[in-house]
């Protein structure tokens, strides 16, 4: 179930400010306030979806395509395509998801260590 009071819902309602990197009619990308790398950007769709499965199962095809094309736009804007980056999404309790709104992390700007 979607939590209307999660931090990303509040950001989308402009109740909490964020440092926007890129925004379009379907998506918002902004700097993480607790970065895990020199570059750490969060990307969220601008509609209610709890996790990746919810996003893929319930979003219109146009919104899914837009989200993934927006990731590429952000990568180009940050100029990280040549040195590399990591895209992460966490889903559910076992996957380490902390905010119940589908989102991705883009990490870059330094050598990213191996996952355990």
C-alpha positions as CSV (number, residue, x, y, z in Angstrom):
1,X,0.0,0.0,0.0
2,X,1.2,3.5,-0.9
3,X,2.1,5.8,2.1
4,X,1.0,9.3,1.3
5,X,3.4,10.7,3.9
6,X,6.6,9.1,2.7
7,X,9.4,11.6,2.1
8,X,9.2,11.4,-1.7
9,X,5.4,12.1,-1.7
10,X,6.2,15.2,0.4
11,X,8.9,16.3,-2.0
12,X,6.5,15.9,-4.9
13,X,3.9,18.0,-3.0
14,X,6.6,20.7,-2.4
15,X,6.4,20.2,1.3
16,X,10.1,19.3,1.5
17,X,12.6,21.1,-0.7
18,X,15.1,19.2,-2.9
19,X,18.1,20.1,-5.1
20,X,16.7,19.3,-8.5
21,X,19.0,17.9,-11.2
22,X,16.3,17.2,-13.8
23,X,12.5,17.3,-14.0
24,X,9.9,16.7,-16.6
25,X,6.1,16.1,-16.5
26,X,6.5,12.5,-15.3
27,X,9.8,12.3,-13.4
28,X,11.9,14.1,-10.8
29,X,15.7,13.6,-10.2
30,X,17.4,15.3,-7.3
31,X,20.6,15.1,-5.2
32,X,20.5,12.6,-2.3
33,X,20.8,14.4,1.1
34,X,22.9,11.5,2.4
35,X,25.2,10.8,-0.5
36,X,26.9,7.4,-0.7
37,X,29.3,8.6,-3.5
38,X,30.6,11.9,-4.9
39,X,27.6,12.0,-7.2
40,X,24.4,10.5,-5.8
41,X,21.1,11.3,-7.5
42,X,17.7,9.9,-6.8
43,X,15.1,9.5,-9.5
44,X,11.4,9.1,-8.8
45,X,8.3,9.0,-11.0
46,X,5.7,11.7,-10.2
47,X,2.9,9.3,-9.4
48,X,2.1,6.8,-6.7
49,X,4.0,3.5,-7.0
50,X,5.4,1.6,-4.1
51,X,8.2,-0.4,-5.8
52,X,9.6,-1.6,-9.1
53,X,6.9,-4.3,-9.5
54,X,4.1,-1.8,-8.8
55,X,5.7,0.7,-11.2
56,X,6.1,-1.8,-14.1
57,X,2.7,-3.5,-13.5
58,X,0.6,-0.3,-13.2
59,X,2.3,2.5,-15.0
60,X,1.3,3.4,-18.5
61,X,3.9,2.4,-21.1
62,X,4.6,6.1,-21.9
63,X,5.6,6.7,-18.2
64,X,7.8,3.7,-18.0
65,X,9.7,4.6,-21.2
66,X,9.9,8.2,-20.1
67,X,11.4,7.2,-16.7
68,X,14.2,5.2,-18.2
69,X,14.9,7.8,-20.9
70,X,15.1,10.4,-18.2
71,X,17.8,8.3,-16.5
72,X,19.9,8.5,-19.7
73,X,19.2,12.3,-19.8
74,X,20.5,12.7,-16.2
75,X,23.6,10.6,-16.9
76,X,24.4,12.8,-19.9
77,X,23.7,16.0,-18.0
78,X,26.0,14.9,-15.2
79,X,28.6,13.9,-17.8
80,X,29.3,10.5,-16.2
81,X,28.7,8.3,-19.2
82,X,32.4,7.9,-20.0
83,X,33.8,7.1,-16.5
84,X,30.9,5.0,-15.4
85,X,28.1,4.9,-12.9
86,X,25.9,2.5,-10.9
87,X,22.1,2.5,-11.0
88,X,20.4,0.8,-8.0
89,X,16.9,0.2,-7.0
90,X,15.9,-1.5,-3.8
91,X,12.6,-3.3,-3.6
92,X,10.8,-4.5,-0.5
93,X,12.1,-5.3,3.0
94,X,14.7,-7.9,1.9
95,X,15.9,-5.6,-0.9
96,X,16.6,-2.8,1.5
97,X,13.9,-0.4,0.4
98,X,13.6,2.4,2.9
99,X,11.0,4.7,1.2
100,X,7.8,3.1,-0.1
101,X,7.9,5.1,-3.4
102,X,9.7,3.5,-6.4
103,X,13.0,5.2,-6.9
104,X,16.5,4.7,-8.4
105,X,19.9,5.8,-7.2
106,X,22.5,6.9,-9.6
107,X,26.0,6.7,-8.0
108,X,29.1,8.1,-9.8
109,X,32.1,10.4,-9.5
110,X,34.4,7.9,-8.0
111,X,35.2,4.2,-8.1
112,X,32.2,2.5,-6.7
113,X,33.1,-0.6,-4.5
114,X,31.8,-4.1,-5.0
115,X,28.5,-5.1,-3.5
116,X,28.8,-7.8,-0.9
